[in-house]
Amino acid sequence: MAKCRGWHSSQLLLQRLVKDLVGVPLQQCRTAVVRVRFVVVRMLIAPTPMTTRRTCRSRSRATVSAPLTGRQMTFHDTGDGLYAPGVRYTDELYRHFLPEEAELEKACKEGHRTEFVTKPIRYKRDNHPSCYEYADRSEADCLRAAQAGRPRCLMDGFELSDAFWNNARYQPHCDYMGVQLPVSKAFYRARYDMFGFTDAPKHQAEVAQVFKRMLNNIVYADGRSECTGVFVDDGHTVHDEELGVEAATSCVRAAHAQLAKAGVRVSEKKTQWPSQVKDYVGREIHFVPQHVGAARPRVEKYMSAANKLLSDYPEGTPVPRQELAAVVGKFQFLAPLVKGGQNMLAPIYRARDHFTDPRARDWSANAQWGTDVSVTLGREARAEVGRFCDSLLADPVRRYYIEKDAPQCTGWWTGQHSGDRPYLTRHWCTPEGVPAPTMDASGWQGGIAYQDRRHIVDFPAHERSPHKSSNFREASTFASTVELLGPEFAGGRMLGRSDNSTTVSLVNWQGTMASELWPVCERLFRAARLYDLDVAAEHIPSKENDLSDGLSRYVRHKDYSDWQYRRDEFESLAQYTVYPFTLDGGADPVGTNSHLPRFCLVVDSFLRRDLQGEHVYANPDFSVIGEYLRHFLEHYRSSPGDTSGVFVLPVWDTYDWWPLVRGGRVLKYYPRGSHLFTSPEWRHLQQPDGSYAFGSERAFRGPTQWAVVVLYFPPTVPCRRGVTGAQAVGEAGVRGAGQRVPVLSGDAQRDRRLLSGLRPDVVPAMLRS
């Protein structure tokens, strides 16, 4: 058809649109007109039923008149730029706007400019994003609202016929959604994915909340059903299981009628009726087992495409880049369902950019995506295609978690929780009960801490600085954490806390494009799959990660203060104390010389511990005995009813700390020359660099050069369990004491006389009598 005058007006309008979108001079826009013509073709020429036979001239008049209205034309409007009747919101909807939503109501009536809920997605490679582009991931919006604390429920979904039907927008902004800008190549589209992007038009997202409010106030007022979310044009409703399918279906029809009354049309064809399995953006949400999976037909379709690619292009044969991108794009949709699935795709993404013609790297982005551009699909990438297909054959699913008291945490795919950092540090878990260990790495080793456990990960020489990056060692320490604690957390969740942002990112994205980190990520998710563990990560500031940091930097030298009290002697103390021991006051960083599961260490000092409520056993380094006693007595006096302590001390009554032993009950006394202590077998633990490893080998170090006393500071009240007889607390606060046991006064001369009259077997005999 020959061009008419209206066509030239269309050209001018297109140029103005491009200028407005990308901010380039008009003379540079002419070459971009064809590229964006598909964007505004509906605005320019799509007729309504009543104007189908209009001429080109009449369409041009509609085109040039539209900017005068300042509003978007849709195919529902007349050819003269007038709104078609009956397609705007009615007063039924407007009465549900809140006073503070006056601006939103005005925008509905008069038009609005396009804004976004969050920043538009940052694409680096046109419309074929790699896993780098998953930086702006959603917080699982659909699942947070999906069940609203109803673990077993019926759910339905509705979709609006046109999310933009009732919303007038200013002409220059009429089609931001769906535009690929010709210069910047940015691509905007409304995208809600339970594992994906948060980008969405702000106006439609806000108006959708009014839909939700209206339905809950009018249709679902009895509380047995609830519209839990409307995302631009997708609506979600839950119904109590007891309501039944028939009654729930009636509620859905009533909701559709209410929306129609407000001027909002629902697509009957795309309606999902109440069920315990619901499709959402191509994935199936199963509400009884609480997991998300992929529909089998979709899986088979994607695997067929992958197998066809491999068979059509054998190894060593160039592969058309577009065909490879089509397959990896399909895999990308299913990757969040596979633990570490994103990491499996990384070699395929790298192959996608491995051009057979090296000159292609310097071409423009458009040229690189030409139909004749080919890439090399190497052996590693082909193996990952096969491995990903094998993963799909296993029907992978992604569990989600409903937090009734914290609905904002439902989903938990990036570790959402309702606590703060101090809570996690204090309890080693989230308020929802998810374990939260910490980890850190230095240039030569990693440190892991969880509750009372401490681990040091020694890196081999080729992984130490400068051979590997700090990111490598941080990620490797996270992988070691999953391997060490995975058996304990199997079938559940773990929130790892790291001060390395790269590690946090690759864990939450389940993959990395960095070649150095790829094998570490594989190791991490291999362990997660082995233990069926859902892993997420959270950043912890370095200054708050001092325990793991201290473990990662600790270098063990020969420690001449490492003298451990004999195990059999320690175990005999339990028969005299009121409560079982809860804390060992001093051990090496990994507890190889601790008698208890909970222990203090040089980077988690006894002197910084809150000891109220603790029942302490301590064999302190001789150089800090005074500090230990002062710190303990401070907490003991603050809470004497539930705090106690046993100390293994040398009889050094001339030292300035001796007065602090006042009130201590003598449980055991050993004269000089007793065989009481062991130390590490240092000869077997020495490393090539001169440091020493941690090991369980110990050796007796001969007789003591001084007398030793074991003192007990008991709680001041009896055990509340009401035990009697041999289990009762004696007058001196010592369990099973038949007569008064010796008590030190803190006076050197008096205590010397008391102890000199004791024999090793006297005190135990007194306690047994």
Residue pairs with C-beta under 8 A, 6 or more apart in sequence:
1 56
4 56
4 57
4 60
5 57
5 60
6 56
6 57
6 59
6 60
6 61
6 63
6 64
7 56
7 60
9 60
9 63
9 64
10 44
10 60
10 63
11 33
13 40
13 44
13 63
13 64
13 67
14 29
14 33
14 36
14 37
14 40
15 26
15 29
15 30
15 33
16 26
16 172
17 36
17 40
17 172
18 24
18 29
18 32
18 33
18 36
18 182
19 25
19 26
19 29
20 172
21 36
21 172
21 176
21 179
21 181
22 32
22 181
22 182
22 183
22 184
24 32
24 183
32 182
32 183
35 180
35 182
36 179
36 180
36 182
39 175
39 178
39 179
40 174
40 175
42 74
42 75
43 63
43 66
43 72
43 73
43 174
43 175
44 59
44 63
45 59
45 63
46 75
47 54
47 59
47 75
47 79
48 75
48 76
48 77
48 78
48 79
48 84
50 78
51 58
51 62
51 78
51 79
54 62
54 79
58 79
59 79
61 79
61 80
62 73
62 78
62 79
62 80
62 81
65 80
65 81
66 72
66 73
66 81
66 171
67 171
68 81
69 81
69 171
70 111
70 170
70 171
71 111
71 168
71 169
71 170
71 171
72 111
72 164
72 167
72 168
72 169
72 170
72 171
72 174
73 81
73 174
74 87
74 162
74 164
74 165
76 83
76 84
76 87
76 165
77 83
77 84
78 84
86 263
87 165
87 166
87 263
88 166
88 263
89 108
89 166
89 262
89 263
89 264
90 261
90 262
90 263
92 214
92 258
92 261
92 262
92 263
93 210
93 211
93 214
93 262
93 263
93 264
94 105
94 108
96 210
96 213
96 214
96 217
97 104
97 105
97 210
101 206
101 210
104 203
104 206
104 207
104 210
107 203
108 166
108 167
108 168
108 207
109 168
110 168
111 168
111 169
111 170
112 167
112 168
112 169
112 170
112 203
113 169
113 170
113 173
114 169
114 173
114 176
114 177
114 201
114 202
114 203
115 201
115 202
115 203
116 188
116 199
116 200
116 201
116 202
117 198
117 199
117 200
117 201
117 202
117 205
118 136
118 198
118 199
118 200
119 136
119 199
120 186
120 188
120 199
121 129
121 133
121 136
121 187
121 191
121 197
121 199
122 133
122 135
122 136
123 129
123 133
123 185
123 186
123 187
124 130
124 132
124 133
125 353
125 365
126 185
126 187
126 365
126 366
126 369
127 180
127 187
128 325
128 329
128 352
128 369
129 332
130 349
130 513
131 342
131 345
131 346
131 349
131 509
131 511
131 512
131 513
132 513
134 196
134 342
134 509
135 505
136 197
136 198
136 199
137 195
137 196
137 197
137 198
137 414
137 508
137 509
138 192
138 193
138 194
138 195
138 196
138 197
138 198
139 198
139 408
139 411
139 414
139 416
140 194
140 195
140 400
140 410
140 411
140 412
140 413
140 414
140 416
141 192
141 194
141 198
141 229
141 231
142 192
142 194
142 229
142 231
142 234
142 236
142 280
143 194
143 285
143 292
143 400
143 410
143 411
144 407
144 408
144 409
144 410
144 411
145 228
145 229
145 236
145 407
145 410
146 155
146 228
146 229
146 236
146 238
146 285
146 410
147 153
147 155
147 228
147 238
147 287
147 402
147 410
148 226
148 228
148 238
148 407
149 402
149 403
149 404
149 407
150 238
150 240
150 241
150 402
151 287
151 290
151 402
152 241
152 276
152 287
152 288
153 238
153 239
153 240
153 241
153 276
153 287
154 238
154 239
154 240
154 241
154 243
154 245
154 248
154 274
154 275
154 276
154 287
155 236
155 237
155 238
155 239
155 272
155 274
155 275
155 276
155 278
155 285
155 287
156 236
156 237
156 239
156 248
156 249
156 252
156 271
156 272
156 273
156 274
156 275
156 278
157 234
157 235
157 236
157 237
157 271
157 272
157 278
157 279
157 280
158 234
158 235
158 237
158 252
158 255
158 256
158 259
158 266
158 267
158 270
158 271
158 272
159 233
159 234
159 235
159 266
159 267
159 270
159 271
160 233
160 235
160 264
160 265
160 266
160 267
161 265
161 266
161 267
162 233
162 265
163 190
163 204
163 232
163 233
164 177
164 204
165 265
166 263
166 264
167 203
167 204
167 207
169 203
176 188
176 201
177 188
177 189
177 190
177 201
178 188
178 189
179 187
179 188
180 186
180 187
181 187
185 365
188 199
189 199
190 199
190 200
190 201
190 204
190 232
190 233
191 197
191 199
191 200
192 200
192 231
192 232
192 234
192 281
193 281
194 280
194 281
194 283
194 292
194 336
194 411
194 413
195 336
195 398
195 413
196 336
200 231
200 232
201 232
204 232
204 233
205 231
205 232
208 230
208 231
208 232
208 233
208 235
209 230
211 227
211 230
211 235
211 259
211 262
211 264
212 227
212 228
212 229
212 230
212 235
214 258
214 262
215 227
215 235
215 237
215 255
215 258
215 259
216 226
216 227
218 258
219 225
219 227
219 251
219 254
219 255
219 258
220 226
220 227
220 237
220 251
220 255
224 239
224 240
224 242
224 243
225 237
225 238
225 239
225 240
225 243
225 248
225 251
226 237
226 238
227 235
227 236
227 237
227 255
228 236
228 237
228 238
229 235
229 236
230 236
234 280
236 280
237 251
237 252
237 255
239 247
239 248
239 251
239 274
241 276
243 251
245 273
245 274
245 275
248 274
249 273
249 274
252 271
252 273
252 274
256 266
256 268
256 271
259 265
259 266
260 266
272 278
272 279
276 286
276 287
276 288
277 284
277 285
277 286
277 287
278 284
278 285
278 287
279 285
279 295
282 294
282 295
282 298
282 333
283 292
283 293
283 294
283 295
283 337
284 292
284 293
284 294
284 295
285 292
286 292
286 293
286 397
289 397
290 399
290 400
290 401
290 402
291 397
291 398
291 399
291 400
292 337
292 397
292 398
292 400
293 337
293 395
293 396
293 397
293 398
294 334
294 337
294 392
294 396
296 395
298 334
299 334
299 392
299 395
301 330
302 327
302 330
302 331
302 333
302 334
302 392
303 389
303 392
303 393
305 326
305 327
305 330
306 327
306 330
306 331
306 385
306 388
306 389
307 389
309 319
309 323
309 324
309 327
309 385
310 382
310 385
310 386
313 319
313 377
315 377
315 379
315 382
318 356
318 374
318 375
318 376
319 351
319 374
319 375
319 376
319 377
320 371
320 373
320 374
320 375
321 352
321 355
321 368
321 369
321 373
321 374
321 375
322 369
322 371
322 373
324 348
324 351
324 352
324 375
324 377
325 352
327 348
327 385
328 345
328 348
328 349
328 352
331 341
331 345
331 348
331 385
331 388
332 345
334 341
334 392
334 396
335 341
335 342
335 344
335 345
335 388
335 510
335 511
336 342
336 398
336 413
336 510
337 396
337 397
337 398
338 344
338 388
338 391
338 392
338 396
339 396
339 510
339 525
339 528
339 529
339 534
339 535
340 510
340 511
340 521
340 522
340 524
340 525
340 526
340 528
340 529
341 388
341 391
341 396
341 510
341 511
342 509
342 510
342 511
343 506
343 510
343 511
343 512
343 518
343 521
343 522
343 525
344 384
344 387
344 388
344 391
344 511
345 384
345 388
345 511
346 384
346 511
346 512
346 513
346 518
347 378
347 380
347 381
347 383
347 384
347 518
348 377
348 381
348 384
348 385
349 513
350 381
350 513
350 515
351 375
351 376
351 377
351 378
351 381
352 375
353 375
354 375
354 376
354 378
355 361
355 368
355 373
355 374
355 375
355 376
356 374
356 375
356 376
357 373
357 374
360 367
360 368
360 373
367 373
377 385
398 413
399 534
400 410
400 411
400 412
400 413
401 409
401 410
401 411
401 412
401 432
401 493
402 410
403 409
403 410
403 412
403 418
403 432
405 418
406 417
406 418
406 431
406 432
408 416
408 418
409 416
409 417
409 418
409 432
412 434
412 493
412 534
412 536
413 536
414 508
414 536
415 434
415 495
415 508
415 536
415 537
415 538
417 430
417 431
417 432
417 434
417 495
418 430
418 431
418 432
419 427
419 430
419 431
421 540
421 541
421 544
423 430
423 431
424 430
424 436
424 495
424 497
424 538
425 544
428 435
428 436
428 437
428 450
428 451
429 435
429 436
430 436
430 495
434 492
434 493
434 494
434 495
435 450
435 485
435 488
435 489
435 492
435 493
435 494
435 495
436 494
436 495
436 496
436 497
436 538
437 448
437 449
437 450
437 481
437 485
437 494
437 496
437 497
438 448
438 449
438 450
438 496
438 497
438 498
438 540
438 545
438 547
438 548
439 446
439 447
439 448
439 449
439 474
439 477
439 478
439 480
439 481
439 496
439 497
439 498
439 548
440 446
440 447
440 474
440 477
440 498
440 499
440 500
440 545
440 548
440 549
440 551
440 552
441 447
441 457
441 459
441 470
441 473
441 474
441 476
441 477
441 500
441 552
442 473
442 549
442 552
442 553
443 464
443 465
443 470
443 473
444 458
444 459
444 464
444 465
445 456
445 457
445 458
445 459
445 552
445 554
446 456
446 457
446 459
446 473
446 474
446 476
446 477
446 480
446 551
446 552
447 454
447 455
447 456
447 457
447 477
447 547
447 548
447 549
447 550
447 551
447 552
447 553
447 554
448 454
448 455
448 456
448 457
448 477
448 480
448 481
448 484
448 548
448 551
449 455
449 547
449 548
449 551
449 604
450 481
450 485
452 597
452 598
452 599
453 591
453 597
454 547
454 551
454 589
454 590
454 591
454 601
454 604
455 480
455 481
455 484
455 551
455 590
456 551
456 552
456 554
456 589
456 590
456 694
457 476
457 477
457 480
458 693
459 468
459 473
459 476
461 467
462 468
463 472
463 473
463 476
464 473
465 473
468 516
469 516
470 500
471 500
471 502
471 503
471 514
471 516
471 517
472 516
472 517
472 520
474 498
474 500
474 502
474 503
475 500
475 502
475 503
475 506
475 517
475 520
475 521
475 524
476 520
476 523
477 498
477 552
478 496
478 498
478 503
478 507
478 524
478 537
479 520
479 521
479 523
479 524
479 527
481 494
481 496
482 494
482 496
482 524
482 527
482 528
482 531
482 533
482 535
483 523
483 527
485 494
486 494
486 527
486 528
486 530
486 531
486 533
487 531
489 531
489 533
490 531
490 532
490 533
491 531
491 532
491 533
492 533
492 534
493 533
493 534
493 535
493 536
494 533
494 534
494 535
494 536
495 536
495 537
495 538
496 507
496 535
496 536
496 537
496 538
497 537
497 538
497 539
497 540
497 545
498 504
498 537
498 538
498 539
498 540
498 545
499 539
499 540
499 541
499 542
499 545
499 549
501 539
502 517
503 537
504 537
504 538
504 539
505 512
506 512
506 517
506 521
507 524
507 535
507 536
507 537
508 536
508 537
510 525
511 521
512 518
512 521
524 535
525 535
527 533
528 534
528 535
542 549
546 603
547 603
547 604
550 589
550 602
550 603
550 604
551 589
551 603
554 589
554 602
554 603
555 691
556 588
556 589
556 691
556 692
556 693
556 694
557 691
557 692
558 682
558 692
559 588
559 680
561 621
561 622
561 623
562 588
562 593
562 679
562 680
563 619
563 677
563 678
563 679
563 701
564 593
564 595
564 619
564 677
564 678
564 679
564 698
565 595
565 619
565 648
565 676
565 677
566 675
566 676
566 677
566 678
567 595
569 668
569 676
570 595
570 617
572 764
573 617
573 646
573 667
573 668
573 710
574 580
574 581
575 735
575 736
575 767
576 667
576 712
576 734
576 735
576 736
576 737
576 767
577 615
577 644
577 646
577 712
577 714
577 734
577 735
578 644
578 714
578 715
578 718
578 719
578 729
578 733
578 735
579 615
579 644
579 715
579 719
580 615
581 595
581 596
581 615
581 616
581 617
581 646
582 596
582 598
582 614
582 615
582 616
583 596
583 598
583 599
583 600
583 609
583 611
583 614
583 615
583 616
583 617
584 591
584 594
584 595
584 596
584 598
584 599
584 600
584 617
584 618
585 599
585 600
585 606
585 616
585 617
585 618
585 619
585 620
585 628
586 599
586 600
586 601
586 606
586 618
586 619
586 620
586 621
587 593
587 594
587 599
587 600
587 601
588 594
588 601
588 694
589 601
589 602
589 603
589 694
590 694
591 597
591 599
591 601
592 680
592 694
592 695
592 696
593 680
593 698
595 617
596 617
600 606
600 609
606 618
606 620
606 628
606 631
607 624
607 627
607 628
607 631
609 631
610 635
611 631
611 632
611 635
611 636
611 643
611 645
612 635
612 638
612 639
612 642
612 643
613 639
613 642
613 643
614 635
614 643
615 643
615 644
615 645
616 632
616 643
616 644
616 645
616 646
617 645
617 646
618 628
618 632
618 645
618 646
618 647
618 648
619 647
619 648
620 628
620 647
620 649
622 650
625 649
625 655
625 657
626 655
626 656
626 657
626 660
628 647
629 647
629 657
629 660
629 661
630 657
630 660
632 645
632 647
632 713
633 660
633 713
635 643
636 643
636 644
636 645
636 713
640 715
640 716
641 715
641 716
641 717
642 715
643 715
644 712
644 713
644 714
644 715
645 712
645 713
646 667
646 710
646 711
646 712
646 713
647 664
647 710
647 711
647 713
648 708
648 709
648 710
649 661
649 708
649 709
649 710
649 711
650 704
650 706
650 707
650 708
650 709
651 706
651 707
651 708
651 709
651 755
652 658
652 706
653 748
653 751
653 752
654 748
658 746
658 748
658 751
659 746
659 747
660 746
661 711
661 744
661 746
661 751
662 744
662 745
662 746
663 713
663 743
663 744
663 746
664 711
664 712
664 713
664 743
664 744
665 711
665 712
665 713
665 714
665 732
665 733
665 734
665 741
665 742
665 743
666 709
666 710
666 711
666 712
666 741
666 742
666 743
666 744
666 755
666 758
666 763
667 710
667 711
667 712
667 734
667 741
667 763
667 767
668 709
668 710
668 760
668 763
668 764
669 707
669 708
669 709
669 710
669 755
669 758
669 759
669 760
669 762
669 763
670 676
670 704
670 707
670 708
670 709
670 760
671 707
671 760
672 703
672 704
672 705
672 706
672 707
673 703
673 704
674 703
674 704
674 708
674 760
675 700
675 702
675 703
675 704
676 704
676 708
677 700
677 701
677 704
678 698
678 699
678 700
678 701
679 698
679 699
679 701
680 692
680 695
680 697
680 698
680 699
681 695
681 697
681 698
681 699
682 692
684 695
684 697
685 692
685 693
685 694
685 695
685 697
686 692
686 693
687 693
707 755
709 744
709 755
711 744
712 733
712 734
714 729
714 732
714 733
714 734
715 733
716 733
718 728
718 729
719 727
719 729
719 735
726 736
727 735
727 736
728 735
728 736
729 735
730 736
730 737
730 738
730 740
730 741
731 737
731 740
732 740
732 741
732 743
734 741
734 767
736 767
736 768
737 766
737 767
738 766
738 767
738 768
738 769
739 766
739 769
741 763
741 766
741 767
742 754
742 755
742 758
742 763
744 751
744 754
745 751
745 754
